[in-house]
C-alpha cells in the first residue's frame, strides 16, 4: 500500500523530507500520467463486493523506442537554432555534445 511504501522510504532515509501516503499516491499518479506505470485495483477477498480493495502498480515497457535525434543532446538542445559550423556556438565547441560523446 502507499502508506507502507511511505513508511519504508522514510525508514530508509531515501527522501530528504518525510513522505505521507498521500505524497506517494501523488507520485504514483504522476507516473501513471507519464505512462511509466499502470494501476490495477483488486479486491482483498472474493467473498463480498464491499470488501476493502488494494491498488497494485507495475512498470510499463515503452511501446516504441525514442528516435535517435532525441537520444543525442542536439534533439533537446536549448541553443540548437544558434548552432552553426562557424561562430560562437558550433558542434566542435558544444559542451553538451562533447560530454555526450565522451560517455
N, CA, C and O of each residue as an XYZ file, in Angstrom:
412
protein
N       0.845     -1.192      0.000
C       0.000      0.000      0.000
C       0.880      1.242      0.000
O       2.076      1.168      0.285
N       0.290      2.362     -0.316
C       1.063      3.602     -0.356
C       1.549      4.011      1.031
O       2.615      4.614      1.157
N       0.783      3.692      2.071
C       1.249      4.023      3.426
C       2.442      3.147      3.807
O       3.365      3.612      4.475
N       2.426      1.879      3.384
C       3.575      1.008      3.645
C       4.802      1.487      2.876
O       5.914      1.478      3.404
N       4.598      1.902      1.643
C       5.698      2.404      0.834
C       6.276      3.677      1.439
O       7.495      3.839      1.488
N       5.423      4.573      1.896
C       5.891      5.801      2.550
C       6.701      5.460      3.788
O       7.742      6.069      4.037
N       6.237      4.501      4.557
C       6.940      4.083      5.767
C       8.322      3.527      5.437
O       9.302      3.865      6.101
N       8.404      2.684      4.424
C       9.690      2.106      4.019
C      10.652      3.188      3.551
O      11.819      3.197      3.943
N      10.169      4.100      2.714
C      11.016      5.183      2.207
C      11.500      6.056      3.353
O      12.669      6.440      3.386
N      10.617      6.373      4.291
C      11.004      7.207      5.431
C      12.013      6.492      6.323
O      12.958      7.118      6.805
N      11.831      5.202      6.550
C      12.758      4.441      7.388
C      14.135      4.329      6.749
O      15.150      4.386      7.443
N      14.175      4.171      5.442
C      15.450      4.025      4.741
C      16.167      5.356      4.559
O      17.361      5.382      4.259
N      15.450      6.456      4.737
C      16.065      7.771      4.572
C      16.344      8.126      3.128
O      17.239      8.924      2.847
N      15.593      7.548      2.209
C      15.789      7.818      0.780
C      15.426      9.262      0.446
O      16.142      9.927     -0.302
N      14.331      9.741      0.992
C      13.869     11.110      0.724
C      14.429     12.055      1.785
O      14.696     11.649      2.916
N      14.599     13.296      1.410
C      15.110     14.292      2.354
C      14.007     14.873      3.224
O      14.285     15.582      4.191
N      12.762     14.580      2.888
C      11.616     15.017      3.685
C      10.790     13.789      4.050
O      10.906     12.744      3.410
N       9.963     13.917      5.071
C       9.084     12.820      5.455
C       7.904     12.762      4.493
O       7.192     13.749      4.308
N       7.704     11.599      3.885
C       6.620     11.430      2.919
C       5.404     10.798      3.576
O       5.526      9.952      4.462
N       4.232     11.223      3.128
C       2.975     10.642      3.596
C       2.434      9.713      2.510
O       2.933      9.698      1.385
N       1.419      8.949      2.859
C       0.769      8.085      1.873
C       0.196      8.924      0.734
O       0.204      8.504     -0.422
N      -0.294     10.102      1.069
C      -0.846     10.999      0.052
C       0.253     11.464     -0.915
O       0.012     11.596     -2.115
N       1.460     11.713     -0.385
C       2.587     12.084     -1.245
C       2.904     10.956     -2.226
O       3.126     11.194     -3.413
N       2.923      9.731     -1.715
C       3.206      8.569     -2.556
C       2.134      8.411     -3.627
O       2.454      8.135     -4.784
N       0.865      8.584     -3.258
C      -0.230      8.494     -4.233
C      -0.066      9.543     -5.328
O      -0.330      9.269     -6.498
N       0.365     10.731     -4.953
C       0.580     11.803     -5.923
C       1.709     11.443     -6.891
O       1.594     11.665     -8.096
N       2.793     10.891     -6.362
C       3.915     10.469     -7.199
C       3.473      9.352     -8.145
O       3.791      9.373     -9.334
N       2.744      8.385     -7.610
C       2.268      7.275     -8.435
C       1.322      7.766     -9.528
O       1.377      7.281    -10.658
N       0.456      8.725     -9.200
C      -0.464      9.281    -10.192
C       0.319      9.967    -11.318
O      -0.036      9.849    -12.490
N       1.377     10.679    -10.953
C       2.218     11.331    -11.953
C       2.854     10.297    -12.874
O       2.904     10.486    -14.089
N       3.341      9.201    -12.290
C       3.943      8.140    -13.097
C       2.920      7.481    -14.018
O       3.257      7.068    -15.127
N       1.677      7.384    -13.563
C       0.604      6.851    -14.414
C       0.373      7.792    -15.594
O       0.283      7.349    -16.739
N       0.276      9.091    -15.312
C       0.043     10.085    -16.369
C       1.201     10.134    -17.363
O       0.996     10.404    -18.547
N       2.425      9.872    -16.878
C       3.600      9.862    -17.748
C       3.736      8.560    -18.528
O       4.640      8.420    -19.351
N       2.838      7.605    -18.274
C       2.891      6.337    -18.982
C       4.005      5.413    -18.519
O       4.410      4.515    -19.257
N       4.505      5.621    -17.308
C       5.594      4.799    -16.779
C       5.089      3.580    -16.015
O       5.740      2.535    -16.011
N       3.933      3.710    -15.370
C       3.350      2.605    -14.610
C       1.856      2.531    -14.899
O       1.269      3.462    -15.449
N       1.254      1.410    -14.519
C      -0.198      1.296    -14.596
C      -0.727      0.805    -13.259
O      -0.026      0.129    -12.506
N      -1.984      1.158    -12.976
C      -2.616      0.807    -11.706
C      -3.737     -0.184    -11.953
O      -4.513     -0.048    -12.900
N      -3.809     -1.192    -11.077
C      -4.894     -2.164    -11.099
C      -5.444     -2.242     -9.687
O      -4.684     -2.416     -8.735
N      -6.761     -2.113     -9.539
C      -7.398     -2.218     -8.227
C      -7.973     -3.617     -8.085
O      -8.730     -4.084     -8.936
N      -7.602     -4.279     -6.991
C      -8.063     -5.653     -6.764
C      -8.725     -5.756     -5.402
O      -8.381     -5.029     -4.470
N      -9.676     -6.667     -5.302
C     -10.329     -6.941     -4.022
C      -9.395     -7.797     -3.173
O      -8.692     -8.665     -3.690
N      -9.396     -7.542     -1.863
C      -8.554     -8.329     -0.971
C      -9.143     -9.709     -0.710
O      -8.417    -10.651     -0.394
N     -10.467     -9.826     -0.843
C     -11.122    -11.133     -0.699
C     -12.111    -11.294     -1.841
O     -12.452    -10.324     -2.517
N     -12.567    -12.511     -2.053
C     -13.524    -12.750     -3.142
C     -14.943    -12.954     -2.631
O     -15.828    -13.331     -3.400
N     -15.171    -12.709     -1.347
C     -16.484    -13.005     -0.774
C     -17.500    -11.886     -0.941
O     -18.662    -12.161     -1.239
N     -17.099    -10.635     -0.758
C     -18.058     -9.530     -0.808
C     -17.534     -8.407     -1.700
O     -16.337     -8.120     -1.732
N     -18.455     -7.786     -2.415
C     -18.074     -6.660     -3.273
C     -17.618     -5.454     -2.472
O     -16.759     -4.700     -2.930
N     -18.174     -5.257     -1.288
C     -17.876     -4.066     -0.498
C     -16.636     -4.222      0.377
O     -16.339     -3.345      1.188
N     -15.920     -5.314      0.222
C     -14.695     -5.532      0.993
C     -13.633     -4.521      0.558
O     -13.722     -3.955     -0.532
N     -12.637     -4.296      1.403
C     -11.562     -3.360      1.040
C     -10.845     -3.800     -0.236
O     -10.744     -4.988     -0.540
N     -10.362     -2.822     -0.955
C      -9.635     -3.084     -2.195
C      -8.224     -2.524     -2.064
O      -7.959     -1.656     -1.232
N      -7.336     -3.031     -2.888
C      -5.952     -2.584     -2.850
C      -5.521     -2.197     -4.255
O      -5.873     -2.859     -5.232
N      -4.756     -1.117     -4.343
C      -4.204     -0.691     -5.621
C      -2.845     -1.345     -5.815
O      -1.988     -1.295     -4.932
N      -2.659     -1.953     -6.967
C      -1.379     -2.542     -7.335
C      -0.829     -1.769     -8.523
O      -1.584     -1.306     -9.377
N       0.490     -1.634     -8.572
C       1.138     -0.876     -9.636
C       2.215     -1.732    -10.281
O       2.858     -2.547     -9.620
N       2.401     -1.536    -11.586
C       3.501     -2.214    -12.257
C       4.067     -1.320    -13.344
O       3.388     -0.445    -13.882
N       5.314     -1.563    -13.643
C       6.027     -0.792    -14.648
C       5.503     -1.129    -16.037
O       5.078     -2.254    -16.301
N       5.541     -0.138    -16.913
C       5.128     -0.333    -18.301
C       6.356     -0.172    -19.182
O       7.080      0.818    -19.077
N       6.585     -1.145    -20.046
C       7.678     -1.022    -21.004
C       7.225     -0.081    -22.114
O       6.073     -0.143    -22.545
N       8.116      0.789    -22.580
C       7.720      1.686    -23.669
C       7.352      0.887    -24.920
O       8.016     -0.092    -25.260
N       6.307      1.309    -25.586
C       5.841      0.597    -26.784
C       6.732      0.858    -27.986
O       6.911     -0.008    -28.842
N       7.290      2.065    -28.040
C       8.197      2.383    -29.137
C       9.463      2.988    -28.556
O       9.435      3.635    -27.509
N      10.557      2.771    -29.239
C      11.805      3.396    -28.822
C      11.814      4.836    -29.300
O      11.197      5.175    -30.310
N      12.519      5.676    -28.565
C      12.606      7.072    -28.974
C      13.495      7.187    -30.209
O      14.371      6.355    -30.445
N      13.253      8.219    -30.976
C      14.032      8.456    -32.183
C      15.471      8.809    -31.806
O      15.697      9.419    -30.761
N      16.441      8.439    -32.631
C      17.841      8.738    -32.309
C      18.106     10.216    -32.049
O      18.968     10.548    -31.235
N      17.388     11.108    -32.720
C      17.622     12.544    -32.517
C      17.324     12.963    -31.084
O      17.918     13.917    -30.582
N      16.420     12.267    -30.429
C      16.073     12.602    -29.052
C      17.131     12.088    -28.083
O      17.325     12.657    -27.009
N      17.813     11.012    -28.463
C      18.808     10.429    -27.571
C      20.122     11.192    -27.580
O      20.924     11.024    -26.662
N      20.368     12.019    -28.578
C      21.592     12.819    -28.547
C      21.242     14.229    -28.093
O      20.089     14.645    -28.207
N      22.210     14.960    -27.586
C      21.898     16.266    -26.991
C      21.336     17.298    -27.965
O      20.669     18.238    -27.533
N      21.584     17.153    -29.249
C      21.070     18.136    -30.207
C      19.543     18.139    -30.254
O      18.930     19.169    -30.535
N      18.930     16.987    -29.981
C      17.475     16.878    -30.035
C      16.757     17.702    -28.994
O      15.593     18.056    -29.181
N      17.435     18.017    -27.888
C      16.811     18.805    -26.816
C      17.645     20.026    -26.446
O      17.441     20.621    -25.388
N      18.575     20.396    -27.307
C      19.493     21.500    -27.017
C      18.767     22.847    -26.958
O      17.991     23.176    -27.854
N      19.023     23.628    -25.895
C      18.361     24.929    -25.773
C      18.875     25.974    -26.768
O      18.209     26.982    -27.000
N      20.060     25.742    -27.360
C      20.618     26.716    -28.312
C      20.777     26.102    -29.705
O      21.622     26.540    -30.487
N      19.976     25.103    -30.006
C      20.073     24.394    -31.287
C      19.970     25.345    -32.474
O      20.718     25.205    -33.441
N      19.066     26.298    -32.416
C      18.858     27.219    -33.541
C      20.025     28.172    -33.744
O      20.170     28.751    -34.820
N      20.860     28.340    -32.720
C      22.016     29.233    -32.826
C      23.295     28.484    -33.181
O      24.346     29.103    -33.340
N      23.222     27.176    -33.306
C      24.392     26.345    -33.571
C      24.664     26.286    -35.071
O      23.783     25.938    -35.858
N      25.899     26.632    -35.463
C      26.294     26.637    -36.874
C      27.723     26.120    -36.988
O      28.392     25.912    -35.975
N      28.193     25.911    -38.211
C      29.562     25.437    -38.419
C      30.596     26.463    -37.977
O      31.699     26.103    -37.566
N      30.240     27.738    -38.060
C      31.147     28.808    -37.644
C      30.407     29.732    -36.696
O      29.185     29.864    -36.773
N      31.142     30.366    -35.808
C      30.532     31.293    -34.870
C      30.792     30.890    -33.434
O      31.661     30.063    -33.157
N      30.025     31.484    -32.511
C      30.219     31.213    -31.089
C      29.769     29.814    -30.692
O      30.424     29.156    -29.883
N      28.676     29.364    -31.245
C      28.132     28.055    -30.887
C      28.267     27.134    -32.092
O      27.614     27.325    -33.118
N      29.130     26.128    -31.945
C      29.369     25.164    -33.019
C      29.360     23.753    -32.439
O      29.548     23.581    -31.235
N      29.145     22.750    -33.273
C      29.234     21.377    -32.767
C      30.609     21.070    -32.174
O      30.725     20.290    -31.228
N      31.640     21.686    -32.734
C      33.004     21.439    -32.254
C      33.221     21.982    -30.843
O      33.967     21.388    -30.063
N      32.581     23.099    -30.505
C      32.771     23.708    -29.180
C      31.625     23.415    -28.217
O      31.624     23.904    -27.087
N      30.665     22.632    -28.649
C      29.473     22.373    -27.837
C      29.804     21.524    -26.607
O      30.300     20.405    -26.735
N      29.528     22.060    -25.422
C      29.813     21.313    -24.187
C      28.873     20.124    -24.036
O      29.273     19.081    -23.518
N      27.635     20.271    -24.480
C      26.664     19.182    -24.363
C      27.058     17.999    -25.255
O      27.040     16.848    -24.817
N      27.408     18.293    -26.492
C      27.771     17.247    -27.439
C      29.071     16.565    -27.028
O      29.173     15.340    -27.086
N      30.063     17.348    -26.613
C      31.342     16.769    -26.200
C      31.189     15.886    -24.970
O      31.820     14.834    -24.875
N      30.358     16.308    -24.034
C      30.112     15.492    -22.842
C      29.412     14.191    -23.238
O      29.741     13.125    -22.717
N      28.455     14.278    -24.152
C      27.726     13.095    -24.607
C      28.654     12.137    -25.358
O      28.576     10.924    -25.166
N      29.529     12.675    -26.211
C      30.460     11.842    -26.972
C      31.505     11.192    -26.067
O      31.994     10.103    -26.367
N      31.849     11.852    -24.964
C      32.837     11.310    -24.026
C      32.286     10.125    -23.252
O      33.049      9.320    -22.718
N      30.978     10.014    -23.190
C      30.346      8.920    -22.445
C      30.655      7.622    -23.121
O      30.220      6.567    -22.660
